[in-house]
Amino acid sequence: MLSLVMMRVLVIKPISITAWLRLKKDMQRLNTTLGLMYGMGQDYKSAHMWFNIAVENGIPRAIKGRDIAAKEMTPSQIEKAQDMAREWMAEHQ
């Protein structure tokens, strides 16, 4: 699934498949990094959201971060984080 950012890059300037794959990998790393940042700040709902997005974008190691955040959350907070992740994915990818 193409993200809006990636589609804009392709429209503005065609790039090689190697550059495309590098861009995609950078976007996946960014989702994991955001999860870590929010988790360190104890915003577990946002951390859970970003880890969910990272997992959906092909970073399986983000599952561990998501599970750690979930241990600090109530079931309703986890449900809200999952909703936030779905909304973000629908809007940006």
Buried (B, 14 or more C-beta within 10 A) or exposed (E): EEBEEBEEBEEEEEBEEEEBEEBBEEBBEBBBEBBBEBBEEEBBBBBBBBBBBBBBBEBEEBEEBBEBBBEEBEEEBBEBBBEBBBEBBEEEB
